[in-house]
Amino acid sequence: MERRKFLTEMGQVTAAACSIGFLASCSKSGDTSTTNPGTGGNTKLTANLSTELTSVGSSKINGNVIVVRTATGNTASSFSALSLVCTHQQCTVAYDASDNDFKCPCHGSEYSISGAVTQGPATVALTKYTVSINDNTLTVS
Ligand code: FES
């Protein structure tokens, strides 16, 4: 086989293989779209309100996410859900129930119960999450 003809044919074979791979990846992507994205894939924490978070000031942690009951009643506005990652240099803040705030042990930043900075050096609020309640199940997402 002539060198030029060989290279031309190899180029066509490679292009065809890439096209098949591309189409296969498109098909794979299409397969994932059949799953329902609204079925809890973004859930960070859940709590059973008949047994957990029953008193004002009580809290529950899952990983770097905390939810604190701030008021009576089982409505979303009775809870504050936040990241425990300090926005200064990513230390883990601690919930102080007696002061009703969050304190960072690394450099002294403090945050209100809603996550706002009340003392630096941090300048950015804690990440806030969404609380939803369905019957007695609280979900943070
Ligand atoms: S990491 Fe929290 S104050 Fe510096």
Boltz pocket constraint, residues with backbone or C-beta under 6 A from the ligand:
constraints:
  - pocket:
      binder: B
      contacts: [[A, 86], [A, 87], [A, 88], [A, 89], [A, 90], [A, 91], [A, 104], [A, 105], [A, 106], [A, 107], [A, 108], [A, 109], [A, 120], [A, 121], [A, 122]]
      max_distance: 6.0
